[in-house]
Amino acid sequence: MRFDLFPVFLASSAGIGLGVFIGVFIGLLVRVKAGKREGLFMNSVAATAFLASVAALVISALIKLVTYSG
């Protein structure tokens, strides 16, 4: 594992983070409009979507780091 490449892998995973944010944000908005607010971080759709996107970004970058064979 080369930890010096981790920032490169984070940058290459930015699309995954953005896609997860948009998807979770839309999904949670639909859920909140139906009256189901339980399970949100700080009772906020944006904060919950942000946490999910950061988690997806870091996990995808870690997978790229572990599977890198260069």
Secondary structure as UniProt FT lines:
FT   HELIX           3..5
FT   HELIX           6..12
FT   HELIX           14..33
FT   TURN            34..35
FT   TURN            38..39
FT   HELIX           41..43
FT   HELIX           45..67
//
